[in-house]
Amino acid sequence: MKNQILGIAIVLQGIASVTFAQKKDKELFRINDNSVTVSEFKRVYEKNLGLVVDNEAKDIDNYLDLYINYKLKVKEAYNLKLDTLKSYQKELEGYKNQLIAPYLQDKETLEQLVKDAYDRTVNEIKASHLLIKVSQKANSKDTLEAYNKIVNARERILKGESFENVALEVSEDPSVKLNRGDLGYFSAFKMVYNFEDNAYATEVGQVSKPFRTRFGYHLVKVTDKRKSQGEFEAAHILVRDKSIIGKVKIDSAYQKLKKGASFTEIAKEYSEDTGTARNGGKLPRFGTGTMVEQFENTVLGMKNINDFSEPFKTRFGWHIVKLLNKFPVESFEDAKKKIEGKVKRSDRLKASYEAVLNKLKKKYDVKVNQEVFKQIEENSIKDFLDKKNQEWVVSIDDNKIDGNKFNEYIKYRRKSSLLELFEQFKNYELTEYFKKDLVNVEPDFKHTLTEYKEGLLLFELMQKKIWKKSTTDTLGLQKFFEKKKAKYKEKKLEDVKGEVISDYQQSLENDWIDQLRNKNKIIIREKEVKKLKKIYNQ
């Protein structure tokens, strides 16, 4: 029901992208002191012409009556202070955030991110990496120490030491002991975005410059690039014992398969992967970088669906794998929507937001209190909070944000340095300022937000005045039924209750509209109405 009311409100209010000149905009009607212009009515009317089938409803006089009734209801909702209800404010805030979201993304940047992600889906890279850990909230001394370590490691590699040996010696990634830093092949969305971005920017055989992620400082050496093989569905049989005993067991399963036994049944009998054995060994669909390299290479080497491999060994034990299906990489047109969804859910979306921030920094006059900023540079979070600074910290178009707000912002955020928190706070305040300013700079946003406000108010009002009464006032419903009994062909109320309630609601609404019209002063500019009739009543 609420969605229907919102729909009605949006239909009445319109979502037209066309804006009319305001210089000569004239008043069409007035309810007390509230004026409604000709352009507003035209925008609504023209938007809904295609939705109205009944020619009578298209008549200007009839449509004007409908719109005046709508405005009377909205005015009554405000008079009753329904806009102060917590439930209304909470729901409106949710709608508002949905409306704002597209304005916080840079369209061109987003399109480029999608294209880049698709290109990296089509083209895989193989890389090794080296990690020196450093916390995001590390002080400058620890950060510099970690940076110097990674720079020193890179210099050793550039002078001729093997990447693998240096990684084994200095890398703080726990997996280095198993893989010597080799990550195998991977593509888009398999790594954190900054890691992926730096890896794809590095040429084959080259070592990247040091870069930082939330894990610390990294070096990447790209060892190969190739076209993606897409994704696969496969089933496997696993024997965890890597000794001769396990080899005998996997060979026994393999011989039965060669003689024509069902892979599903053999997997149920032999496989020690309890998560897949009951399903005949079937694994979830996977792509490059998901499985260990030996497993992945075996699947890649299989040409025909339903082929199964000879037994092979990984660090998990002995395997036999059967190829169930292949899924080639989709075309950009087919994959675009899915990739865009992944981009919007991933950390790479920050690049789009940063593009918006850069535009906002040029749009608004942002200033920093240099005296306070000096304290931020020289103090820890705790020491800064102990000073209880109350001076303004940042100003946006001369709107000063005081220190108390910044203090509250950093109070429970201890995963970043004070300087990083200040930058985050400044960006947050700039974004909030932009959100509030949207109604002044984006007409479409203003119109749509008004539609939601009025639609939600209309729902609360109808619930209060009409719907609740029609279902709880049993005596009133009975009286209405008795009065209109002939219409229902002398049937019992229980047999036509749904229809009677609907008619009763309409009757209540009509009486209520009459009351609203009587208690409000409505002035209609007939001259402007005649002009509209000449245009539309053809």
ABEGO torsion letter per residue (X at the ends): XAAAAAAAAAAAAEABABBBBAAABBBABBBEABBBBAAAAAAAAAAAAAABABAAAABAAAAAAAAAAAAAAAAAAAAAGAAABAAAAAAAAAAAAAAAAAAABBAAAAAAAAAAAAAAAABBBBBBBBBBBBBAABBAAAAAAAAAAAAAAAAAAAAGBBAAAAAAAABABAAAAAAGGBAEBBBBGABBAAAAAAAAABBBGBBBBBBBBAAEBBBBBBABBBBBAEBBBBBBBBBABABAAAAAAAAAAAAAAAAGBBAAAAAAAABABAAAAAAGGBBBBBBBGABBAAAAAAAAABABBGBBBBBBBBAAEBBBBBBABBBBBBBAAAAAAAAAAAAAABAAAAAAAAAAAAAAAAABBBBBBAAAAAAAAABBAAAAAAAGBABBABBBGGBBBBAAAAAAAAAABAABBAAAAAAAAAAAAAAAAAAAAAAAABAAAAAAAAAAAAAAAAAAAAAAAAAAAAAABAAAAAAAAAAAAAAAGGBBAAAAAAAAAAAAAAAAAAAAAAAAAAABBBBBBAAAAAAAAAAABX
